[in-house]
């Protein structure tokens, strides 16, 4: 198939592109390289540098006429969304609508697969693990922009214009995630510990997250191509891990005795977050395979190799 991947030079997107190319698909990557890395893009994928909310992105979709669009390009920083909600909405809402308008004009798009967020949409849920049916009540503009995108896509599906799948991802980690990013605590702390710097823990460290390895996320994205797969699915592990526990695991794997620095909790962040993934098991035939212990070991090993280059 002809497949367009937005954000395909980024952390998750580049792994997805590798998997799609390996399966023989014709892949075009759209990325403005604001956070992505051109070197991550597979040599057999076509690369177009453009902003997802730009007229150039819409023209690309019209000209390419893809069978499938994977939309991973996003503004992911919760703090930035709180400080500048207009910037967040421009990328996350207007970017989505730019692609949708291009897809409707092109015609023939069989599926629009969107990466959404789990914890930020459910907003401090009191049902854990949290299922897809739980009321959406985002605590940050970032979560609100992702929910708005889902609602737009749902409206186009209900009117028969654009079939879609939305994957609500938990906290994704793994190789190629940048330690310099504003999101991705595993990468940030790995980079800090490797440099002998004290990692920053926001809050008391007892807050919890659902950490899912990138290869499991890619398998879920591929499963979203299955015939009859439509709607919204959580993608996580269903296992709750405290931030303090995660840091202890990282320090043990890296053999580090560097102590953390505790700072005030950041605005817009949830206290506890873990996703129920039963729907993905039933309808996509997907389940997570990589344990947190194994995933951290693989991530630390990749970081060590990348730093040695």
HELIX and SHEET records of a PDB file:
HELIX    1   1 UNK A   11  UNK A   22  1                                  12    
HELIX    2   2 UNK A   38  UNK A   40  5                                   3    
HELIX    3   3 UNK A   55  UNK A   64  1                                  10    
HELIX    4   4 UNK A   78  UNK A   83  1                                   6    
HELIX    5   5 UNK A   85  UNK A   89  1                                   5    
HELIX    6   6 UNK A   90  UNK A   94  3                                   5    
HELIX    7   7 UNK A   95  UNK A  106  1                                  12    
HELIX    8   8 UNK A  119  UNK A  122  1                                   4    
HELIX    9   9 UNK A  141  UNK A  158  1                                  18    
HELIX   10  10 UNK A  185  UNK A  194  1                                  10    
HELIX   11  11 UNK A  214  UNK A  223  1                                  10    
HELIX   12  12 UNK A  243  UNK A  254  1                                  12    
HELIX   13  13 UNK A  278  UNK A  284  1                                   7    
HELIX   14  14 UNK A  292  UNK A  308  1                                  17    
SHEET    1   A 7 UNK A  46  UNK A  49  0                                        
SHEET    2   A 7 UNK A  26  UNK A  31  1                                        
SHEET    3   A 7 UNK A   2  UNK A   6  1                                        
SHEET    4   A 7 UNK A  68  UNK A  71  1                                        
SHEET    5   A 7 UNK A 111  UNK A 117  1                                        
SHEET    6   A 7 UNK A 164  UNK A 169  1                                        
SHEET    7   A 7 UNK A 231  UNK A 235  1                                        
SHEET    1   B 2 UNK A 171  UNK A 173  0                                        
SHEET    2   B 2 UNK A 211  UNK A 213  1                                        
SHEET    1   C 2 UNK A 200  UNK A 202  0                                        
SHEET    2   C 2 UNK A 261  UNK A 263  1                                        
SHEET    1   D 2 UNK A 208  UNK A 209  0                                        
SHEET    2   D 2 UNK A 241  UNK A 242 -1                                        
END                                                                             
